[in-house]
Amino acid sequence: MQNEKELLKILIDILSDLKSSLKSISEGIKNLEEGIEKLETEIFSKKLLIIEKKEEEKPLIVKPEKVKIEVPKIEIKTKYRPLSERAKNIPENLYKDISTEKIREVVIGKGEKAIKIGGENILPFYFFEGSMGNEIKIAMEILDVKPEEWPQSLAKYFSDVFHDPALWAKKCVEVYKAEAICLYLQGTDPNYLDLDVNHAKEVVKKVRDAIEVPLIIWGSGNSEKDVEILKEVAELIGERGAVIGPVLDTNYRTLGAIAMGYNLPIIASTPIDVNLAKQLNILLENMGVPLDKIIIDPSIGALGYGIEYAYSVMERIRIAALYYKDTALQSPFVCAIGREVWGTKEVQLPTDEIFGDQEGRGILMEAITAVVLALAGGNLLIMRHPKAIELCKSFFNILSMS
């Protein structure tokens, strides 16, 4: 086209001028500025770049079709080649950093359904340096009360059992193959419904009797109320070896004593900070809680809500534990992903032309958060959406290929 030829000629002339002008640095910079100004003038004032227009100029908006999330079974056709083979011409000391330490193994539950987390002596999936010990485990989350703010894209999978936490837990295990169940006693929160001990005991007993997989009982996060609730609940789950938490720096003495009395693992929860996590573990150890009964909750953030900082802190804890022999930090991580992700505004926004399909958006946001934190060292992930869990398991299977 004539206009394009004219534009190209102008560009060639300008570049030729620049080439000849770069005899000295100062002169070159000056002419470069003049060339840029000339180029802008030629393009924008003379409008030589012609764009074919329709009758009416409107921004192009593609209306997304409803996304159907399918998780196919992935078959790896390429034969796996170990790093030692691929790097055979490179001295091992240049790409290997072998740790002499390991993360403690924590057992959750009892009997055949019990699960183990931790046990690794490497950073996540660094199989060329050692072993992961145990696979990453995923627990599904349920609430003691009907959730009011879950989007339909998530609620539709569980709405038929919202009225009964026991049926909810059973569906997670039988339909979605949950390895463990985390029961959040959200209704006991003094800032929410402030339900009493009798409510908590009734719900925990029903859930305990409905399933055989390991249980995690997570309080409201209110220090005083959790002491009141969990000391009564511990008696119901003592024989199951369930996990209780969160244990905070304001109630660790009481909850630590309760956990020791019933031989239960605990979740030591601190604001995301290396030193605070270490300090709480030391305090618990000093009062007699075995370190192999402690799981660290680093208080993670969701994708777009501080996940980079969470990753950094978790990685620093892992490096200190494995390579600097910090025994106080050699505990596995639990990451409460579901409640963090599904509480963000992005997963609540409806399907539209800008943000796309609501369900696909939520699934990917939860799955990406889970994968990132697993790569930071997460051992036990607590999640909500069944499709997000499927995506994570597929990804972990690929990374674990050997």
C-alpha positions, 0 to 999 in steps of 0.5 A: 500500500502507498501509505505503508511505503511512505511510512517505511521510507520515513523510517529508513530516512530517520534511521539513516540520519541516526546512524550517521549522527552517532559519531559522538555520544552527545550528538547521537543522543541529541539526534535520537531525541529529534528522530523520535520526535520526528517519527511521532509527528509523521505517524500521528499528525499525518496519520500514515498508519491506516487502520481499516475501520468499520462503520462505527468504532467500538472496542472489540469485546469477545463474549466468553463462552461458559467454560467447562473445566475438564481434568483429563488423565495425562499420559507422559509419552516421553521417557523420563531422564534423571537429572544425573543423566542429563547433567552427566558432563557437569560435576555433581557438586555444581548442581547438588546441595545435599541436606543432612537434615529432614522435616519431621514426619507427623501422623494424622489419624489412626489405623489404615486411614491415617496419613503422614506428612513431612519426612522430606530431606529436600526442597519440594520435588528436588528428587535429584538430591533426596526424597520427599518422604511423603506425598503432598496431602490434600484435605477438603474443607467443610463448615459447621454452619451453612455458608452464606457467601460461597459463590454458586460456582462452588456451592453447587457441588455441596448445596445438597448437604449444607444442612448437615456437616456429617453428610457434607463430610461423607460426600467429600470422602465418597464422591470426591475421594478426600484424604482428610476432612478439615472442619472449620468451627466458623459458627463459634466465632464471637464475631459471627454467630457465637454458637456455644460448646454444645453446638461444636460438640454435636457437630464434631461428634456427627462428623467423627461418626460419619467418616473414617478418614483423618480429621482436622478440627479448626477453631474460629481463631478467637483465642479465648473461645477456641480454648473453651471449645477445643478443650471439650471437643478434644475428648470426642476426637482423642481416640481418632488422633485428630489435629486441633488448632489454631494454637496461638501465642496467646493460648498455647499453654492451655491448648498445648496441655490439652493436646498432650493430654489426648496425644493430638497433633496441633496446628501452630499458627503465627502471622507470616514471619520466620521468627514468630513461627520458630518462637511458638514452636520453641514455646510449645517444646519447652512446655513439653509438646513433642516437636513431631506433633507440631504442624506449622500454619504460616498464615498464607495469602491467596494468589494476588493477596500476598502469595509472593511474601508467603512463598518467600517466608515458607522457603526461608523456613525450609532452607533454615530447617534443612541446610542450617540445622534449625531444629525448631523449624523442622515441622511440616506446613499446613496451608489453609488455601480454600478459605483464603482464595474463596474469600477474595473478590475475584472469585465472587465476581459473576461471569462477564466479558472482562473477567470471563467465566466465574467458575473457571476463574475460581478453580484456577485461582485456587489451583495456582495458589495451591501449586505455588505454596506446595512448591514453597514446601506445603505438606498439607493443603486444605482446599474447597473446589473438587476440580481445583483439587483434581488439577493439583493432583495431576500436576503433583503426579507429573512433578513426582514422575521418576 
